[in-house]
Structure formats: C-alpha cells, structure tokens
Amino acid sequence: MKISDITIKTFRTYADRWDVGHALPLPNTQMMQTVLTIHTDEGVVGHYFGGGSHGDNEGLNVVDQQQILWRIKDLLVGQDPMDREMIWKWMWVANVQENVASVIDNALWDLAGRYANLPVYKLMGGAGREKVKAYASTYPNIGKPHVYAEHALACKNEGYIAYKIHPHYFWNPETGQPTPGRPSNIKADIETCHLVREAVGPDYVLMFDPWGTYMTMEEAIQVGRELEKLNFYWYEHPMPEYRTESYVRLSRELSIPILSPEIIAGGVFSRAEWILRGAGDMSRIDVVRGGITGARKTAIVAEAYGLRCEMHMAGWGNLQVIGATSEDTSEYYEKGLLAPGVDYDAPHPYLKNTVDKIDSEGFVHMPKGPGMGYEIEWDYIDDNLIEPNATTKKTHW
Ligand SMILES: [Mg+2]
C-alpha cells in the first residue's frame, strides 16, 4: 500500500465557547475546523480533525495547511502509510512544526486502525481498560472565586468525580478586565481554592493549573503550600516552562506532585530531559505535540521511571493513548474546557458520535469504532466548506 494523496477540507462549525478575556459565554460560536485525509492506492484512508488551538475542535490555519500541501505531501506520496515510525522520525529531523507533524501522524494511526478494523488503542496494545476517570477541567476566568465554588459543586452533582481549576490569568477578577502585563492574580487564586474545597468537601479530587503564570518561585511556592493544606491532587504548570531549574527546585520544595511540562516544545525529547533533571513529579503530553506516536513514547518513558504521565486536553487521539496505557501511568482524562452556561456535551454537527460523555460513575469510555472512532457527517462538511484563510475567532489562547 502506498500513500497517493493528502487533502484537507476546511469548514465552518459551531459550538459553545467561553470568552476568557471578558468572562462571558460565547454561545454557538462559529469556528473553523479541518479534516485532513491521507489517501492510498488501495482505497484505505485515514482522517484527523483539528490541529489548531485546544483539544481537537478547531482546525489547521492556512499556513499550517500550506506546509502540509506544499512540503510534506511531496515527500509522503509513494511511501507506505504503515511506516509511521519512519515518517515520525523524518518529521522531527526536518523540524516540521509540532502540531502539523502530529496531524499527519494521527491520520496515519486512523488509517492503520481502519485497515485493521481495530480502534487505535487496541492496535497499539490495549491496557485492559475500557474506560477512564474524567475530571471536569474549567476554562480560565470563569468568574470571581465564588463562581468556581458554585461551578465545582454543579459539576460534582452532575457526576464528575474530579475537578480542575484553571484560575484567573491575563484577567483581573476584581475589575473583570483583561490584564496582559501582569498575568496572575494569586490572592484570588488562593481564595478560589479554599472556596472550591469548602464547596465539594474534604475527599473530592481537585487539581490546579495556573498555566505558567506565576512569575517567581516564591509565588509558586506560596500557592503550592495552600494546595498542600487543601489536599489538592496535583499542581500543574505553575511557572513558565523554559526555566527548568526553577522546576527542579520547586519539585524538591513541595510535597504536592508537580505536573509539568505540558506546553513546552520538543515532545517526548524535552519530557525525557525533564524527567532526568527531576524537574517535575509527573509528566504530561498530548497528541498535537508529536502525535499519537510521540504521546505513547512519552508515556512509556515516564512508566520506565515509575512516574505518571497524564494526558493533556480532551479528544479522540488522547483517549486512544490512554486506552493503551496503564491506569498507574495515565489515570485521568481531561474533559473540557467547561464553564457555566457552556454546553460542552452538545454534539458537533460534523460527527454522528461524541467522544467523551461521562457515564453515571464519571467515566469516559474508549471509542469502539475502527481507527480514531469518528463517524463522519460528510454531508455537513461538504455543505459548509470555507476558504482556508477565512478568519474565525480563535476561542482559546
Ligand atoms: Mg493544563
């Protein structure tokens, strides 16, 4: 079998989103989504949705698309689509942008799964788990501290068994205005953690992720000590991730597990270095930072050191990697981002199925279909095609 073509369809779709700069819901927001397809001479195909922004709900921008259609396609046409490892290595050596390389790798996994008639996680080797615990992951800036407490309790009552706070950043909860110069609001963040813990009770699993906005070790330690008192489960990405030594010291200083790096460049390679440095207690990766191949490799590296590797973000690909990884290594699925008034569970019009509805016990189930598990509404996509350079509002930083 040989790769014969790579195509990308760009189309408009709609979903509820949250305006993180103004703390307002954005109901039924128009977004740009893409589906990349790898074609073969035997008629087998592989698809991947997403590649831009958070999760897999938003598509590749025009520059990313040009990289694929004008550079990568020429090199891949004629290659065996089952040579994922060769293609993955070539894209790293060639310094292909991470999200772009990931979309190719993810589509090749979908293709292989369709060819074998197996879900990707079974093709990789299932870890004997058909479901995963989900946590409700908030948007940042959902409101003043009491709003988080009310939202956490609502999520708990809805059946979520854990809740992760993205607190206030690049936004001042007192004034309700964006604050680009001084990103963090530590006083409000600490108050939020206390009110949320009070609302959900002492045993509920809580995580905290200020997304790298604490500028000094002292700030990171100050909040970390509060999280320890409040029995939080992990402390994610507290400082900018290009200061590795700060993370080495923070991990020594605090007893709460530090979960990082999550957004640093370099995929499995930078995560391996972090582990050797002792720069975090748990690792983190997702399928747009080196594809399913890179995410699975990262989980294996972490496992070899007895560390957890928690998958970053929601979506079909991340869920497949979890299905191939033991619960000891990847315990939770990040469901979201969620905010009051945002109907996250509304189905996407371009798919017949949804990826991550929780069951009555708070679990998300592995997709059962071949490949990634998508059941695609091609009619919707073809009726809503737009130009790749059409501008739509980016709904997350
Ligand atoms: Mg995070």
Boltz pocket constraint, residues with backbone or C-beta under 6 A from the ligand:
constraints:
  - pocket:
      binder: B
      contacts: [[A, 209], [A, 211], [A, 236], [A, 237], [A, 262]]
      max_distance: 6.0
